[in-house]
Amino acid sequence: MTEKQRIFADEYVKDSNGTRAYKAAYTNVKKDSVAATNAGRLLRNAEVRTYIDEQLEKLHNERTADAQELREYFTSLARGEQTEVIVTNKGETIRIEVSAKDRIKAAELLGKTYAMFTDKSEVQVTEPPTFEDDIS
């Protein structure tokens, strides 16, 4: 991959705007239509696409909370282990316990995660049903 292709890919990862990314990498291109056409070509390039996918995966791993992280956070909220910062009318910041309403919501979300509040049953059918024709 060339240096300009890498710059294009890095710019594209920022906001998924191919035209803007192309114009950032290839500064001599002024027309949006030319940039959009060429950006489309670059996005079909296997090497560029692989690089973009790798960069997006890194971002996903660094910035996105996974299921375990969410469960731990909701649990700490439900248990009242979290505090929140508020600013008083005098401009002071103080920490207070999370409200009961927020703790209940966290418990509810945890319950939904574990399907604790559902009356439905999940059934797996291993054999296809058979029907008898009884025409009278």
Biotite code that builds the C-alpha atoms (Angstrom):
import biotite.structure as struc

atoms = struc.array([
    struc.Atom([0.000, 0.000, 0.000], chain_id="A", res_id=1, res_name="MET", atom_name="CA", element="C"),
    struc.Atom([1.320, 3.443, -0.871], chain_id="A", res_id=2, res_name="THR", atom_name="CA", element="C"),
    struc.Atom([1.698, 6.248, 1.641], chain_id="A", res_id=3, res_name="GLU", atom_name="CA", element="C"),
    struc.Atom([-1.206, 8.185, 0.083], chain_id="A", res_id=4, res_name="LYS", atom_name="CA", element="C"),
    struc.Atom([-3.429, 5.098, 0.225], chain_id="A", res_id=5, res_name="GLN", atom_name="CA", element="C"),
    struc.Atom([-2.589, 4.747, 3.925], chain_id="A", res_id=6, res_name="ARG", atom_name="CA", element="C"),
    struc.Atom([-3.399, 8.420, 4.512], chain_id="A", res_id=7, res_name="ILE", atom_name="CA", element="C"),
    struc.Atom([-6.685, 7.936, 2.659], chain_id="A", res_id=8, res_name="PHE", atom_name="CA", element="C"),
    struc.Atom([-7.502, 4.879, 4.766], chain_id="A", res_id=9, res_name="ALA", atom_name="CA", element="C"),
    struc.Atom([-6.639, 6.642, 8.045], chain_id="A", res_id=10, res_name="ASP", atom_name="CA", element="C"),
    struc.Atom([-8.790, 9.622, 7.067], chain_id="A", res_id=11, res_name="GLU", atom_name="CA", element="C"),
    struc.Atom([-11.628, 7.331, 5.981], chain_id="A", res_id=12, res_name="TYR", atom_name="CA", element="C"),
    struc.Atom([-11.612, 5.599, 9.373], chain_id="A", res_id=13, res_name="VAL", atom_name="CA", element="C"),
    struc.Atom([-12.294, 8.948, 11.069], chain_id="A", res_id=14, res_name="LYS", atom_name="CA", element="C"),
    struc.Atom([-15.753, 9.529, 9.597], chain_id="A", res_id=15, res_name="ASP", atom_name="CA", element="C"),
    struc.Atom([-16.344, 7.062, 6.723], chain_id="A", res_id=16, res_name="SER", atom_name="CA", element="C"),
    struc.Atom([-16.416, 9.937, 4.239], chain_id="A", res_id=17, res_name="ASN", atom_name="CA", element="C"),
    struc.Atom([-14.550, 8.722, 1.169], chain_id="A", res_id=18, res_name="GLY", atom_name="CA", element="C"),
    struc.Atom([-14.668, 12.035, -0.687], chain_id="A", res_id=19, res_name="THR", atom_name="CA", element="C"),
    struc.Atom([-13.199, 13.978, 2.223], chain_id="A", res_id=20, res_name="ARG", atom_name="CA", element="C"),
    struc.Atom([-10.603, 11.273, 2.886], chain_id="A", res_id=21, res_name="ALA", atom_name="CA", element="C"),
    struc.Atom([-9.521, 11.226, -0.753], chain_id="A", res_id=22, res_name="TYR", atom_name="CA", element="C"),
    struc.Atom([-9.144, 15.004, -0.853], chain_id="A", res_id=23, res_name="LYS", atom_name="CA", element="C"),
    struc.Atom([-7.092, 14.884, 2.361], chain_id="A", res_id=24, res_name="ALA", atom_name="CA", element="C"),
    struc.Atom([-4.725, 12.287, 0.907], chain_id="A", res_id=25, res_name="ALA", atom_name="CA", element="C"),
    struc.Atom([-4.582, 13.688, -2.629], chain_id="A", res_id=26, res_name="TYR", atom_name="CA", element="C"),
    struc.Atom([-4.547, 17.433, -2.038], chain_id="A", res_id=27, res_name="THR", atom_name="CA", element="C"),
    struc.Atom([-4.255, 18.315, -5.742], chain_id="A", res_id=28, res_name="ASN", atom_name="CA", element="C"),
    struc.Atom([-7.796, 16.968, -6.395], chain_id="A", res_id=29, res_name="VAL", atom_name="CA", element="C"),
    struc.Atom([-10.340, 19.772, -6.012], chain_id="A", res_id=30, res_name="LYS", atom_name="CA", element="C"),
    struc.Atom([-13.570, 18.369, -7.512], chain_id="A", res_id=31, res_name="LYS", atom_name="CA", element="C"),
    struc.Atom([-15.804, 16.337, -5.239], chain_id="A", res_id=32, res_name="ASP", atom_name="CA", element="C"),
    struc.Atom([-16.999, 14.181, -8.137], chain_id="A", res_id=33, res_name="SER", atom_name="CA", element="C"),
    struc.Atom([-13.450, 13.121, -9.001], chain_id="A", res_id=34, res_name="VAL", atom_name="CA", element="C"),
    struc.Atom([-12.639, 12.503, -5.341], chain_id="A", res_id=35, res_name="ALA", atom_name="CA", element="C"),
    struc.Atom([-15.809, 10.425, -4.851], chain_id="A", res_id=36, res_name="ALA", atom_name="CA", element="C"),
    struc.Atom([-15.110, 8.279, -7.916], chain_id="A", res_id=37, res_name="THR", atom_name="CA", element="C"),
    struc.Atom([-11.509, 7.644, -6.932], chain_id="A", res_id=38, res_name="ASN", atom_name="CA", element="C"),
    struc.Atom([-12.433, 7.028, -3.301], chain_id="A", res_id=39, res_name="ALA", atom_name="CA", element="C"),
    struc.Atom([-14.818, 4.314, -4.474], chain_id="A", res_id=40, res_name="GLY", atom_name="CA", element="C"),
    struc.Atom([-11.998, 2.700, -6.430], chain_id="A", res_id=41, res_name="ARG", atom_name="CA", element="C"),
    struc.Atom([-9.695, 2.801, -3.415], chain_id="A", res_id=42, res_name="LEU", atom_name="CA", element="C"),
    struc.Atom([-12.363, 1.290, -1.189], chain_id="A", res_id=43, res_name="LEU", atom_name="CA", element="C"),
    struc.Atom([-12.568, -1.665, -3.585], chain_id="A", res_id=44, res_name="ARG", atom_name="CA", element="C"),
    struc.Atom([-8.804, -2.188, -3.358], chain_id="A", res_id=45, res_name="ASN", atom_name="CA", element="C"),
    struc.Atom([-8.298, -5.332, -1.254], chain_id="A", res_id=46, res_name="ALA", atom_name="CA", element="C"),
    struc.Atom([-5.182, -4.078, 0.506], chain_id="A", res_id=47, res_name="GLU", atom_name="CA", element="C"),
    struc.Atom([-6.768, -0.733, 1.423], chain_id="A", res_id=48, res_name="VAL", atom_name="CA", element="C"),
    struc.Atom([-9.994, -2.433, 2.526], chain_id="A", res_id=49, res_name="ARG", atom_name="CA", element="C"),
    struc.Atom([-8.088, -4.878, 4.750], chain_id="A", res_id=50, res_name="THR", atom_name="CA", element="C"),
    struc.Atom([-6.163, -2.019, 6.349], chain_id="A", res_id=51, res_name="TYR", atom_name="CA", element="C"),
    struc.Atom([-9.384, -0.049, 6.980], chain_id="A", res_id=52, res_name="ILE", atom_name="CA", element="C"),
    struc.Atom([-11.066, -3.108, 8.480], chain_id="A", res_id=53, res_name="ASP", atom_name="CA", element="C"),
    struc.Atom([-8.093, -3.685, 10.798], chain_id="A", res_id=54, res_name="GLU", atom_name="CA", element="C"),
    struc.Atom([-8.147, -0.056, 11.942], chain_id="A", res_id=55, res_name="GLN", atom_name="CA", element="C"),
    struc.Atom([-11.910, -0.164, 12.551], chain_id="A", res_id=56, res_name="LEU", atom_name="CA", element="C"),
    struc.Atom([-11.504, -3.353, 14.575], chain_id="A", res_id=57, res_name="GLU", atom_name="CA", element="C"),
    struc.Atom([-8.860, -1.668, 16.736], chain_id="A", res_id=58, res_name="LYS", atom_name="CA", element="C"),
    struc.Atom([-11.200, 1.266, 17.329], chain_id="A", res_id=59, res_name="LEU", atom_name="CA", element="C"),
    struc.Atom([-14.047, -1.083, 18.108], chain_id="A", res_id=60, res_name="HIS", atom_name="CA", element="C"),
    struc.Atom([-11.964, -2.927, 20.684], chain_id="A", res_id=61, res_name="ASN", atom_name="CA", element="C"),
    struc.Atom([-10.660, 0.241, 22.336], chain_id="A", res_id=62, res_name="GLU", atom_name="CA", element="C"),
    struc.Atom([-13.817, 2.341, 22.384], chain_id="A", res_id=63, res_name="ARG", atom_name="CA", element="C"),
    struc.Atom([-16.717, -0.078, 22.510], chain_id="A", res_id=64, res_name="THR", atom_name="CA", element="C"),
    struc.Atom([-17.942, -1.592, 25.739], chain_id="A", res_id=65, res_name="ALA", atom_name="CA", element="C"),
    struc.Atom([-18.376, -5.320, 25.500], chain_id="A", res_id=66, res_name="ASP", atom_name="CA", element="C"),
    struc.Atom([-21.170, -7.322, 27.125], chain_id="A", res_id=67, res_name="ALA", atom_name="CA", element="C"),
    struc.Atom([-19.090, -8.214, 30.197], chain_id="A", res_id=68, res_name="GLN", atom_name="CA", element="C"),
    struc.Atom([-18.151, -4.583, 30.790], chain_id="A", res_id=69, res_name="GLU", atom_name="CA", element="C"),
    struc.Atom([-21.804, -3.525, 30.603], chain_id="A", res_id=70, res_name="LEU", atom_name="CA", element="C"),
    struc.Atom([-22.889, -6.283, 32.998], chain_id="A", res_id=71, res_name="ARG", atom_name="CA", element="C"),
    struc.Atom([-20.226, -5.219, 35.506], chain_id="A", res_id=72, res_name="GLU", atom_name="CA", element="C"),
    struc.Atom([-21.249, -1.563, 35.230], chain_id="A", res_id=73, res_name="TYR", atom_name="CA", element="C"),
    struc.Atom([-24.970, -2.277, 35.626], chain_id="A", res_id=74, res_name="PHE", atom_name="CA", element="C"),
    struc.Atom([-24.193, -4.496, 38.607], chain_id="A", res_id=75, res_name="THR", atom_name="CA", element="C"),
    struc.Atom([-22.146, -1.811, 40.335], chain_id="A", res_id=76, res_name="SER", atom_name="CA", element="C"),
    struc.Atom([-24.945, 0.695, 39.682], chain_id="A", res_id=77, res_name="LEU", atom_name="CA", element="C"),
    struc.Atom([-27.617, -1.641, 41.013], chain_id="A", res_id=78, res_name="ALA", atom_name="CA", element="C"),
    struc.Atom([-25.541, -2.268, 44.155], chain_id="A", res_id=79, res_name="ARG", atom_name="CA", element="C"),
    struc.Atom([-25.125, 1.461, 44.771], chain_id="A", res_id=80, res_name="GLY", atom_name="CA", element="C"),
    struc.Atom([-21.354, 1.354, 44.287], chain_id="A", res_id=81, res_name="GLU", atom_name="CA", element="C"),
    struc.Atom([-21.360, 4.278, 41.833], chain_id="A", res_id=82, res_name="GLN", atom_name="CA", element="C"),
    struc.Atom([-21.650, 7.973, 42.619], chain_id="A", res_id=83, res_name="THR", atom_name="CA", element="C"),
    struc.Atom([-22.424, 10.905, 40.417], chain_id="A", res_id=84, res_name="GLU", atom_name="CA", element="C"),
    struc.Atom([-21.046, 14.435, 40.450], chain_id="A", res_id=85, res_name="VAL", atom_name="CA", element="C"),
    struc.Atom([-23.452, 17.339, 40.654], chain_id="A", res_id=86, res_name="ILE", atom_name="CA", element="C"),
    struc.Atom([-22.872, 21.076, 40.716], chain_id="A", res_id=87, res_name="VAL", atom_name="CA", element="C"),
    struc.Atom([-24.662, 23.050, 43.402], chain_id="A", res_id=88, res_name="THR", atom_name="CA", element="C"),
    struc.Atom([-26.201, 26.470, 42.844], chain_id="A", res_id=89, res_name="ASN", atom_name="CA", element="C"),
    struc.Atom([-23.110, 27.920, 44.555], chain_id="A", res_id=90, res_name="LYS", atom_name="CA", element="C"),
    struc.Atom([-20.851, 26.385, 41.886], chain_id="A", res_id=91, res_name="GLY", atom_name="CA", element="C"),
    struc.Atom([-19.481, 23.645, 44.132], chain_id="A", res_id=92, res_name="GLU", atom_name="CA", element="C"),
    struc.Atom([-19.180, 20.069, 42.891], chain_id="A", res_id=93, res_name="THR", atom_name="CA", element="C"),
    struc.Atom([-20.201, 17.265, 45.194], chain_id="A", res_id=94, res_name="ILE", atom_name="CA", element="C"),
    struc.Atom([-20.548, 13.512, 44.838], chain_id="A", res_id=95, res_name="ARG", atom_name="CA", element="C"),
    struc.Atom([-23.858, 11.872, 45.685], chain_id="A", res_id=96, res_name="ILE", atom_name="CA", element="C"),
    struc.Atom([-25.108, 8.301, 45.586], chain_id="A", res_id=97, res_name="GLU", atom_name="CA", element="C"),
    struc.Atom([-26.839, 7.202, 42.413], chain_id="A", res_id=98, res_name="VAL", atom_name="CA", element="C"),
    struc.Atom([-30.594, 7.595, 42.794], chain_id="A", res_id=99, res_name="SER", atom_name="CA", element="C"),
    struc.Atom([-32.875, 4.662, 43.538], chain_id="A", res_id=100, res_name="ALA", atom_name="CA", element="C"),
    struc.Atom([-34.518, 5.208, 40.159], chain_id="A", res_id=101, res_name="LYS", atom_name="CA", element="C"),
    struc.Atom([-31.175, 4.734, 38.370], chain_id="A", res_id=102, res_name="ASP", atom_name="CA", element="C"),
    struc.Atom([-30.358, 1.678, 40.487], chain_id="A", res_id=103, res_name="ARG", atom_name="CA", element="C"),
    struc.Atom([-33.718, 0.114, 39.638], chain_id="A", res_id=104, res_name="ILE", atom_name="CA", element="C"),
    struc.Atom([-33.171, 0.813, 35.931], chain_id="A", res_id=105, res_name="LYS", atom_name="CA", element="C"),
    struc.Atom([-29.739, -0.848, 36.095], chain_id="A", res_id=106, res_name="ALA", atom_name="CA", element="C"),
    struc.Atom([-31.268, -3.879, 37.821], chain_id="A", res_id=107, res_name="ALA", atom_name="CA", element="C"),
    struc.Atom([-33.982, -4.010, 35.179], chain_id="A", res_id=108, res_name="GLU", atom_name="CA", element="C"),
    struc.Atom([-31.418, -3.931, 32.370], chain_id="A", res_id=109, res_name="LEU", atom_name="CA", element="C"),
    struc.Atom([-29.452, -6.703, 34.064], chain_id="A", res_id=110, res_name="LEU", atom_name="CA", element="C"),
    struc.Atom([-32.642, -8.739, 34.383], chain_id="A", res_id=111, res_name="GLY", atom_name="CA", element="C"),
    struc.Atom([-33.373, -8.277, 30.693], chain_id="A", res_id=112, res_name="LYS", atom_name="CA", element="C"),
    struc.Atom([-29.839, -9.341, 29.852], chain_id="A", res_id=113, res_name="THR", atom_name="CA", element="C"),
    struc.Atom([-30.370, -12.621, 31.667], chain_id="A", res_id=114, res_name="TYR", atom_name="CA", element="C"),
    struc.Atom([-33.992, -12.992, 30.448], chain_id="A", res_id=115, res_name="ALA", atom_name="CA", element="C"),
    struc.Atom([-35.265, -13.020, 34.034], chain_id="A", res_id=116, res_name="MET", atom_name="CA", element="C"),
    struc.Atom([-38.528, -11.236, 33.320], chain_id="A", res_id=117, res_name="PHE", atom_name="CA", element="C"),
    struc.Atom([-39.804, -13.150, 30.341], chain_id="A", res_id=118, res_name="THR", atom_name="CA", element="C"),
    struc.Atom([-42.727, -15.541, 30.366], chain_id="A", res_id=119, res_name="ASP", atom_name="CA", element="C"),
    struc.Atom([-41.756, -16.917, 27.000], chain_id="A", res_id=120, res_name="LYS", atom_name="CA", element="C"),
    struc.Atom([-39.922, -20.190, 26.597], chain_id="A", res_id=121, res_name="SER", atom_name="CA", element="C"),
    struc.Atom([-37.373, -20.855, 23.938], chain_id="A", res_id=122, res_name="GLU", atom_name="CA", element="C"),
    struc.Atom([-38.002, -24.191, 22.257], chain_id="A", res_id=123, res_name="VAL", atom_name="CA", element="C"),
    struc.Atom([-35.656, -25.902, 19.856], chain_id="A", res_id=124, res_name="GLN", atom_name="CA", element="C"),
    struc.Atom([-37.194, -28.379, 17.440], chain_id="A", res_id=125, res_name="VAL", atom_name="CA", element="C"),
    struc.Atom([-34.825, -31.120, 16.389], chain_id="A", res_id=126, res_name="THR", atom_name="CA", element="C"),
    struc.Atom([-37.188, -32.949, 14.039], chain_id="A", res_id=127, res_name="GLU", atom_name="CA", element="C"),
    struc.Atom([-39.488, -31.399, 11.491], chain_id="A", res_id=128, res_name="PRO", atom_name="CA", element="C"),
    struc.Atom([-43.158, -31.741, 12.466], chain_id="A", res_id=129, res_name="PRO", atom_name="CA", element="C"),
    struc.Atom([-45.259, -34.296, 10.648], chain_id="A", res_id=130, res_name="THR", atom_name="CA", element="C"),
    struc.Atom([-48.868, -33.716, 9.728], chain_id="A", res_id=131, res_name="PHE", atom_name="CA", element="C"),
    struc.Atom([-51.477, -36.323, 8.960], chain_id="A", res_id=132, res_name="GLU", atom_name="CA", element="C"),
    struc.Atom([-53.967, -35.553, 6.225], chain_id="A", res_id=133, res_name="ASP", atom_name="CA", element="C"),
    struc.Atom([-57.417, -36.301, 7.563], chain_id="A", res_id=134, res_name="ASP", atom_name="CA", element="C"),
    struc.Atom([-59.873, -35.222, 4.934], chain_id="A", res_id=135, res_name="ILE", atom_name="CA", element="C"),
    struc.Atom([-63.396, -36.341, 5.777], chain_id="A", res_id=136, res_name="SER", atom_name="CA", element="C"),
])
